[in-house]
Amino acid sequence: MADAAHTVIRNDEKDRYDLFVDDVPAGFAGFRRDSRDRLVFDHTVVDNAFSGRGLGKALAADALADVAQRGEIVVPECPFIVKYLRENEVAGLQIDWRDEDAPAAAEAPNTGEPSA
């Protein structure tokens, strides 16, 4: 279970979502913008000192919920984010799956319409 005192903040200067536990940096989920202005999530890190607390899932949940609220489109590339999205629904999130990561419709709760 995730720490109750975690915070996730979007850091556009570094193209990532930063995770803090009691104001201590604990990890991040990195992204880059592609030529279609989609957010390609390509790397997720949780510091070893904070492992085993469910903070990676909390980071993914908070970051992806924020992206959905902003109306942006996600391209999951990071294996952790791909797995998270296959196992969890994020309300309103638009996902453009890469061919190699696209889950079968019956497997994934997120079947957001890809953008053209």
C-alpha positions as CSV (number, residue, x, y, z in Angstrom):
1,M,0.0,0.0,0.0
2,A,1.3,3.5,-0.9
3,D,2.4,5.9,1.8
4,A,-0.4,8.3,2.7
5,A,2.1,11.2,2.6
6,H,3.1,10.9,-1.0
7,T,2.8,13.8,-3.5
8,V,3.1,13.7,-7.3
9,I,3.9,17.0,-9.1
10,R,4.2,17.6,-12.8
11,N,7.6,19.1,-13.7
12,D,7.4,20.5,-17.2
13,E,11.0,21.8,-17.0
14,K,12.3,18.3,-16.7
15,D,9.5,16.5,-18.7
16,R,8.4,14.3,-15.8
17,Y,6.2,13.8,-12.9
18,D,8.1,13.9,-9.6
19,L,7.2,11.7,-6.6
20,F,7.8,13.0,-3.1
21,V,7.3,11.2,0.2
22,D,7.2,13.7,3.1
23,D,8.8,16.3,0.8
24,V,11.7,13.9,0.1
25,P,12.3,13.1,-3.7
26,A,11.4,9.5,-4.1
27,G,11.1,8.9,-7.9
28,F,9.8,10.1,-11.2
29,A,7.9,9.1,-14.3
30,G,9.6,10.7,-17.4
31,F,8.0,11.6,-20.6
32,R,8.8,13.3,-23.9
33,R,6.5,15.1,-26.4
34,D,6.4,13.5,-29.8
35,S,5.8,15.2,-33.1
36,R,2.0,14.9,-32.6
37,D,2.3,16.5,-29.1
38,R,1.5,13.3,-27.3
39,L,3.2,12.4,-24.0
40,V,5.4,9.4,-24.5
41,F,6.0,7.9,-21.0
42,D,9.4,6.3,-21.4
43,H,10.9,5.8,-17.9
44,T,9.7,5.3,-14.4
45,V,12.0,5.2,-11.3
46,V,11.3,4.8,-7.6
47,D,14.4,5.2,-5.3
48,N,15.3,1.9,-3.6
49,A,14.9,3.5,-0.2
50,F,11.2,3.7,-1.0
51,S,10.6,0.4,-2.7
52,G,8.0,-2.1,-1.6
53,R,5.5,0.5,-0.6
54,G,3.4,0.6,-3.7
55,L,4.7,4.0,-4.6
56,G,5.3,3.2,-8.3
57,K,1.6,2.4,-8.7
58,A,0.7,5.6,-6.8
59,L,3.1,7.6,-9.1
60,A,1.6,6.1,-12.2
61,A,-2.0,6.6,-11.0
62,D,-1.5,10.2,-10.1
63,A,0.5,11.1,-13.1
64,L,-1.8,9.5,-15.6
65,A,-4.9,10.9,-13.9
66,D,-3.4,14.4,-14.3
67,V,-2.7,13.7,-18.0
68,A,-6.3,12.6,-18.4
69,Q,-7.6,15.8,-16.7
70,R,-5.5,17.9,-19.0
71,G,-6.9,16.1,-22.0
72,E,-3.5,15.0,-23.3
73,I,-2.8,11.7,-25.1
74,V,-0.4,9.1,-23.6
75,V,1.9,6.8,-25.5
76,P,3.0,4.2,-23.0
77,E,6.6,3.0,-23.8
78,C,8.0,2.4,-20.3
79,P,7.3,-1.3,-19.3
80,F,6.0,-0.3,-15.9
81,I,3.5,2.2,-17.4
82,V,2.4,-0.3,-20.0
83,K,1.8,-2.9,-17.3
84,Y,0.0,-0.4,-15.1
85,L,-2.3,0.6,-17.9
86,R,-3.1,-3.0,-18.9
87,E,-4.2,-3.7,-15.3
88,N,-5.8,-0.4,-14.3
89,E,-8.4,1.9,-15.7
90,V,-7.7,5.6,-15.7
91,A,-10.9,7.6,-16.2
92,G,-10.9,9.7,-19.3
93,L,-7.3,8.8,-20.4
94,Q,-6.6,8.8,-24.1
95,I,-4.0,6.1,-25.0
96,D,-2.2,5.6,-28.3
97,W,-0.7,2.1,-27.9
98,R,2.4,1.1,-29.8
99,D,1.7,-1.9,-31.9
100,E,4.0,-4.1,-29.8
101,D,2.3,-3.0,-26.5
102,A,-1.3,-2.9,-27.6
103,P,-3.3,-5.3,-25.4
104,A,-6.1,-7.4,-26.8
105,A,-9.4,-5.7,-26.2
106,A,-10.5,-8.3,-23.7
107,E,-7.2,-7.9,-21.6
108,A,-7.1,-4.2,-21.0
109,P,-9.4,-1.9,-19.1
110,N,-8.2,1.1,-21.1
111,T,-9.3,0.9,-24.7
112,G,-9.1,4.7,-25.4
113,E,-9.6,5.7,-28.9
114,P,-6.3,6.3,-30.7
115,S,-6.0,9.8,-32.2
116,A,-5.7,10.1,-35.9
